[in-house]
Amino acid sequence: MIKKVKVQNNLGLHIRPSAAIVKLLQNSKSKVLFTYKNETVNAKSIMSILMLAAKKNAPITISIDGDDANELMDKLVKGFEKGFGEK
């Protein structure tokens, strides 16, 4: 399952939203990847997310493969839309 989202946070995907993403994914069994500017990283790793250096309005492609893919995708898309609680 693949979807594109935009980073809504004014400071981009910095430590707080990255930590929120990792926390949201910590108990999932699915493989979750983020792709930005031809770089793909494991979304369960805070360091990997930070290494993307995605700024505000950056297009992120979310790829999820696993049993809870639909549920995770919904949570991630809502999280991105709401700036992971920073708005």
C-alpha positions in Angstrom: 0.0 0.0 0.0 1.4 3.3 -1.1 0.3 6.9 -0.4 1.8 10.4 -0.8 1.6 13.0 1.9 3.0 16.5 2.6 4.9 17.5 5.6 2.7 20.1 7.4 5.1 21.0 10.3 6.8 24.5 10.0 10.2 23.0 10.9 9.7 19.9 8.7 10.2 16.4 10.1 12.3 17.3 13.1 12.7 15.4 16.3 9.2 15.8 17.8 7.2 14.6 14.8 9.8 12.0 14.0 9.4 10.6 17.6 5.6 10.7 17.3 5.9 8.6 14.1 8.2 6.0 15.7 6.0 5.8 18.7 2.9 5.3 16.5 4.7 2.4 14.6 6.5 0.7 17.5 4.0 -2.1 18.0 3.2 -2.7 14.3 4.3 -5.8 12.5 4.3 -4.2 9.1 7.3 -2.9 7.2 6.9 0.9 6.9 9.1 3.0 4.5 9.3 6.7 3.8 10.7 7.9 0.5 11.8 11.5 -0.1 14.1 12.8 -2.9 15.0 9.2 -4.1 16.0 8.2 -0.5 14.0 5.5 1.2 14.3 4.8 4.9 12.8 2.6 7.6 10.0 4.8 9.3 10.5 2.9 12.6 13.9 4.5 13.0 14.0 8.0 14.3 17.5 8.6 13.0 16.5 7.4 9.5 13.5 9.8 9.4 15.7 12.7 10.6 18.3 11.9 7.9 15.6 12.6 5.2 15.8 16.2 6.2 12.3 16.7 4.9 11.2 20.4 5.1 7.7 21.9 5.3 5.5 20.9 2.3 8.0 18.1 1.3 6.2 15.3 -0.5 6.8 12.0 1.4 5.8 8.6 -0.1 4.6 6.1 2.5 4.9 2.4 1.7 3.5 -0.1 4.1 3.6 -3.9 3.7 2.0 -6.1 6.3 -1.2 -7.3 8.1 -2.0 -3.9 9.7 -1.1 -1.8 6.7 -4.6 -0.2 6.3 -4.8 0.8 9.9 -1.3 2.2 10.0 -1.7 4.1 6.8 -4.9 5.8 8.2 -3.0 6.8 11.4 0.0 8.1 9.5 -2.0 10.1 7.0 -4.0 11.7 9.8 -0.8 12.4 11.7 0.8 14.1 8.7 -2.4 16.1 8.1 -2.4 17.3 11.7 1.4 17.9 11.9 1.6 15.2 14.6 0.1 17.5 17.2 2.2 20.5 16.5 -0.5 22.7 14.8 
